[in-house]
Amino acid sequence: MIIKIELNKMKKVVLVLLCLFAAVNIQAENNPTIKKKKRVLIFTKNGLSLNGKKGFVHKNIPSSINALKEICVAEKIDAVVSEDSSLFTDSNLANYDAIIFSNANNEVFDTEEQKQAFQKFIQNGGGFVLIHSSIAVERDSPWYWALAGGKFVRHAPHQVFDVVATDPNHPSTEFLNGKWTVDDECYYTNHLNPDIHVLLSADMTTVQDKKSVEYPNDIFGDYFPLSWSRKSGKGRVWYTGLGHDAETYDDPIFRKHLKGGILWALKNK
C-alpha cells in the first residue's frame, strides 16, 4: 500500500514537471522577447586537392576549434564540430543558424546534393564564416568563389606586416585603432565578387614578397583586401584571411575579430 502511494506521488510530480516544461516552451514560442539559442556548425574538413592528392592541412585546427568553442560559450551559442560532409543535407542544416569553415581546404563535398544544400542554407538566411584557408575550398568551382567573395591564388611568405581597418565601424574591426600589426600570411585572391564590403586590408608597403610583381602587383595600389563581408540571398557571409598560426587563436585581438564576424553573420550585430 505504501509503495503504491509513493508511486502515485511520483507520477504526480513527473506530470507537474512535464506541464511546466510544456508551458515554458509555449511561452518561448509565443514571446518574442525570449530568444532562441543560436547554433553553429564548425566544419574543418580538408579534402583532396584537384589532382586527387592530399593537400596541405593546417596544424592550427585544434587551436581554432578551441577558440571558436570558447567564443560560442561566452556568447551563449551552441556549437557542433565536425569534418563529416554527410551533415550537409537540407534537414540537418535546418538545425543551424550559421556554418563556420575553420581552416577547411580543397574539395570538402562528396556529392552535388551536399553542395546544393549548403548553398540553399545560405540563400535562405543562414550565416557563413570563412577562416584563413577556407577561401581555398572548392578551388575549381565558380559558385564557391562567388559565394565566398573571391578565389584563393597564393600567399606571401609568413612575416610581420600591417593591416588597416578599411571599415572601422564593423563589429569585427571596431576595436582596432586604425593599424593592426600581425605575424601571419598575406592571402591573395582574385575573381573578387564586386559586392564584397572590405573590412581589413593588408598594407602592401609592409609586405615583403618577390612574386608580388606577378600578382597582385599594384591592382589595388598599396592595399589588398584581407577580410570582407557580403550578403548572399537572405544570408550573411564573413571572411578573414588571417589565422595561419595556432598561437594566433589565443590572441585577444584576433578573437575579437572572429567574434565580431561570427555575431555579424548570425545577425546578432
C-alpha positions in Angstrom: 0.0 0.0 0.0 2.8 2.4 1.0 4.7 1.6 -2.3 1.6 2.3 -4.3 1.0 5.7 -2.6 4.7 6.6 -3.3 4.4 5.6 -6.9 1.3 7.8 -7.3 3.1 10.7 -5.7 6.0 10.3 -8.2 3.6 10.1 -11.1 2.0 13.4 -10.0 5.5 15.1 -9.7 6.5 13.9 -13.1 3.2 15.1 -14.6 3.6 18.6 -13.0 7.2 18.8 -14.3 6.1 17.9 -17.8 3.3 20.5 -17.7 5.8 23.2 -16.6 8.3 22.2 -19.3 5.5 22.4 -21.9 4.4 25.8 -20.6 7.9 27.2 -20.8 8.2 26.0 -24.4 4.9 27.5 -25.4 5.9 30.8 -23.7 9.2 30.9 -25.5 7.5 30.3 -28.9 4.8 32.9 -28.3 7.0 35.5 -26.6 9.4 37.3 -29.0 11.5 38.7 -26.1 12.7 35.2 -25.2 15.4 34.5 -27.7 16.1 31.0 -29.0 19.7 30.0 -28.5 21.8 30.2 -31.7 23.6 27.1 -33.0 26.6 26.9 -35.3 28.4 24.1 -37.2 32.2 24.3 -37.1 33.4 22.5 -40.2 37.1 21.6 -40.5 37.3 19.1 -43.4 40.4 19.0 -45.5 39.7 17.1 -48.7 41.8 16.0 -51.6 43.3 18.6 -54.0 42.2 18.9 -57.6 44.9 16.4 -58.7 43.5 13.8 -56.3 46.3 14.1 -53.8 46.3 15.0 -50.1 46.5 18.8 -49.7 48.1 20.9 -47.0 46.4 20.6 -43.6 46.9 23.4 -41.1 48.2 22.4 -37.7 46.1 25.2 -36.2 42.8 23.4 -36.5 42.7 22.2 -32.8 43.5 25.7 -31.6 41.0 27.3 -33.9 38.3 24.9 -32.7 39.1 25.7 -29.0 39.0 29.4 -29.7 35.7 29.2 -31.6 34.1 27.0 -28.9 35.2 29.4 -26.1 33.8 32.4 -28.1 30.5 30.5 -28.5 30.3 29.6 -24.8 30.8 33.2 -23.9 28.1 34.4 -26.4 25.7 31.6 -25.4 25.9 29.9 -28.8 25.7 26.1 -29.2 28.5 24.7 -31.3 28.9 21.4 -33.1 32.3 20.5 -34.5 32.7 18.1 -37.4 34.5 17.2 -40.6 31.7 15.0 -41.9 30.3 16.4 -45.2 27.3 14.0 -44.9 25.9 16.5 -42.5 25.2 18.8 -45.4 21.5 18.0 -46.1 18.5 20.3 -46.1 17.0 18.6 -43.0 20.2 18.6 -40.9 21.4 22.2 -41.8 17.9 23.4 -40.7 19.2 22.8 -37.2 21.9 25.5 -37.5 22.0 29.3 -37.8 25.4 29.5 -39.3 28.2 27.4 -40.6 31.9 28.2 -39.9 34.6 26.8 -42.2 37.6 26.8 -39.9 40.7 26.1 -42.0 38.8 23.8 -44.3 40.7 23.2 -47.5 40.4 21.8 -51.0 37.4 19.5 -52.0 35.2 19.2 -49.0 31.9 18.0 -50.5 31.2 14.4 -51.7 28.1 15.0 -53.7 26.2 17.7 -55.7 23.3 17.3 -53.3 25.6 18.4 -50.4 26.8 21.5 -52.4 23.2 22.4 -53.2 22.0 22.0 -49.5 24.9 24.3 -48.4 24.1 27.0 -51.0 20.3 26.8 -50.2 21.1 27.1 -46.5 22.8 30.5 -47.0 20.3 31.7 -49.6 17.5 31.1 -47.0 19.2 33.1 -44.3 22.0 31.0 -42.8 25.3 32.6 -41.9 28.6 31.6 -43.4 32.0 32.3 -41.8 35.3 31.5 -43.6 38.6 31.5 -41.7 42.0 31.5 -43.4 42.4 28.6 -45.9 38.6 28.1 -46.1 38.8 30.6 -49.0 40.6 27.8 -50.9 37.8 25.3 -50.7 36.3 24.0 -53.9 39.1 25.7 -55.9 37.6 24.8 -59.3 34.0 26.0 -58.5 32.9 29.5 -59.7 29.8 29.2 -57.5 32.1 28.9 -54.4 34.3 31.8 -55.5 31.2 34.0 -55.8 29.8 32.8 -52.5 33.0 33.3 -50.6 33.8 36.6 -52.3 36.9 35.5 -54.1 39.2 32.7 -55.2 42.5 31.9 -53.5 45.6 32.5 -55.6 48.6 32.2 -53.2 50.0 33.9 -50.1 53.2 35.9 -49.4 55.9 34.4 -47.2 54.9 34.3 -43.5 56.0 37.6 -41.9 55.1 40.6 -39.8 53.1 43.1 -41.7 50.5 45.8 -41.1 46.8 45.6 -41.6 44.4 48.6 -41.7 40.8 48.7 -40.9 39.1 49.7 -44.2 35.8 49.8 -42.3 36.5 50.7 -38.7 32.8 50.5 -37.8 32.2 46.8 -38.4 31.8 44.5 -35.3 34.9 42.6 -36.5 37.1 45.7 -36.7 35.6 48.4 -34.5 38.1 47.7 -31.6 41.1 48.4 -33.8 42.9 51.6 -33.6 43.5 52.1 -37.3 46.5 49.9 -37.8 47.0 46.3 -36.7 50.4 44.7 -36.9 50.1 40.9 -37.4 52.5 38.0 -37.8 50.7 35.9 -40.4 50.4 35.1 -44.1 49.1 37.7 -46.5 46.5 35.9 -48.6 45.9 36.9 -52.2 42.6 36.3 -54.0 41.2 37.0 -57.5 37.8 36.6 -59.1 36.7 39.0 -56.3 32.9 39.4 -56.1 32.1 43.1 -56.8 29.7 43.1 -54.0 32.2 42.4 -51.2 32.4 45.0 -48.4 36.1 45.2 -47.5 36.8 45.3 -43.7 40.5 44.8 -43.5 43.3 45.5 -46.0 47.0 44.4 -46.0 49.3 47.4 -46.2 51.4 46.2 -49.2 54.2 48.6 -48.4 54.9 46.5 -45.4 54.7 43.1 -47.1 57.9 41.6 -48.5 57.1 39.4 -51.5 59.3 38.9 -54.5 56.4 37.5 -56.5 54.1 40.5 -56.0 55.1 41.9 -59.4 53.2 38.9 -60.9 50.2 39.2 -58.6 48.7 41.3 -57.1 51.2 44.0 -58.3 49.5 47.3 -58.0 46.0 46.2 -58.8 44.7 47.8 -55.6 47.5 50.3 -55.1 49.2 50.0 -51.7 46.4 47.8 -50.2 44.9 44.4 -50.7 41.6 43.1 -49.3 42.2 40.6 -46.4 38.8 40.5 -44.7 35.3 41.3 -46.0 31.6 40.7 -45.6 28.8 40.3 -48.2 25.1 39.4 -48.4 24.0 36.2 -50.3 20.3 35.9 -50.7 19.0 36.3 -47.1 22.2 35.1 -45.6 25.4 36.8 -44.5 29.0 35.8 -45.4 32.1 36.9 -43.5 35.7 36.1 -44.4 39.1 36.7 -42.8 42.4 35.6 -44.5 44.2 35.8 -41.2 44.8 32.9 -38.8 47.6 30.7 -40.1 49.4 30.0 -36.7 47.9 28.1 -33.8 49.1 30.8 -31.5 47.1 33.4 -33.3 43.9 31.9 -31.9 45.0 32.8 -28.4 45.5 36.4 -29.4 42.7 38.5 -27.7 42.6 40.9 -30.7 42.2 38.1 -33.2 39.5 36.5 -31.0 37.6 39.8 -31.1 38.0 39.8 -34.8 36.5 36.3 -35.0 33.7 37.1 -32.5 32.6 40.2 -34.4 32.5 38.3 -37.7 30.5 35.4 -36.2 28.0 37.7 -34.4 27.5 39.7 -37.6 26.9 36.5 -39.7 24.4 35.4 -37.1 22.7 38.7 -37.4 23.3 39.3 -33.7 25.0 42.6 -34.5 
